[in-house]
C-alpha cells in the first residue's frame, strides 16, 4: 500500500501509539511492565510448552497506550523452524468479518442506502430463493439468519460465481430471526452487497475505505509475493501444498482468496492501529476510524432481532455467546470482540478503555492445536493486571 495516501494526522497517531509501547526483545519485557504482566507472560510461555500453539504475538492496550506487547515462540516448524516476530503477518480468518466486512456494510448504512431490517433480496433478488426472502441484513450481521454454517465443500467447485450460485441455492436450516447460528454464508452475502453497492471488489473497497484511512499499510487480501516470507504458514491443502500467503479457509480459497468472511492478512502493528482507533472513536477522542461514534456504538451493543435472546451479538461483533472465550472471566458483558479459526482474536472493553489482541498460528502444521483456554486466560490475567475486578 502507498504510505503517501495516509493522512498526516493518522501517521502522527501511529507514531504516538508505537512510541507508547514498552521495549521487547524475543518476548522479554523490560522495566516495570515485566512485573505487572508477568502472569500473562508465563501463561503464553506455558501454552507454547504445552503445545497449545507454537507461538504467539500479543498486545494489551489501555488508556490510549500499548501497555504490553511481545512475540513468543515460533511462527513455523515446516519447512523450517522460524521464530515468531512482531512483524509476522497472519491469516486473520474470521476477524475479516469485523475488521473489514461489517464496517464496510455500515458505511453504506451511514449513507442511507439501506435499513438494517430490509430484506437482503431487495438488493440481491436472487438471494431470496429457497425460503430466504425474509432474511434481513440485521440477521446476517448478527448471525440470526438461520442459514447453515458454510457452503457445501463435498462437491468440487471453484470460483466466485460458483460460490454465489451456492449461496442462492442455500436454504435456512432454522427459522430466520429466532436463534443464533454462526454462518460464513451470512458474511459471504454481506461481501456481495458491498461489491454491488460500491462497484468495486471487496479487496479494493477495503483498501480504499478501511485500511488506508487507518494507516494499515501491512494488511490486505491477496498478499503480494514480497510479503510471503513474513507470513506465518498455516496447513497443507488437499494437494499437499503448504499454505503461506494463501487463505486457509477452504471456501474463501475456492472463491479466489477474497470473501466477506475470510481472506484478510494483517500483522500486530496494523491490528493495534485498528483497535486504538476504534476505542478512540467510541470514547469521543480524535480518531481516523471510518465510522461515526453513534454507528460504532450501535455495532458493539446487542442488535440481534430477538430482544429476549441469551446469545447476544452486535453488528458483526460477538458480545455473549459460546464464542466469547476471549472475554475471559473479568471483562464485563458490555465488552465485545471476535475470533478467527487460525488462532487470532481481539477483545475490547470500552468501560476500562482496554483491548487484548492475541495472534497465534495454532493450525500450523496439522490443525490439531487449540487456543481456546489460552484466549480466556490471557484476557483474565490482562484484566487483573489492569486492576479490574469481576462484576456480576
Buried (B, 14 or more C-beta within 10 A) or exposed (E): BEEEEBEEEBEEBBEEBEEBBBEBEEBEBEEEBBEBBEBBBEBBBEBBEEEBBBBBBBBBBBEBBBBBBBBBBBBBBEEEEBBBBBEBBBBBBBBBBBBBBBBBBBBBBEEEEBEBEEBBBBBBEEBBBEEBBBBBBBBBBBBBBBBBEBBEEEEEBEEBEBBBBBBBEBEBEBEBBBBBBBBBBBBBBBBBBBBEBBEBBBBBBBBEBBBBBBBBBBBBBBBEEEBEEBBBBBBBEEEEEBBBBBBBBBBBBBBBBBBBBBBBBBBBBBBBBBBBBBBBBBEEEEBBBBBEBEBBBBBBBBBBBBEEBEBBBBBBBBBBBEBBBBBBEBBBEBBBBBBBBBBBBBBBBBEBBBBBBBBBBBBBBEBEBEBBEBBBBBBBBBBBBBEBEEEE
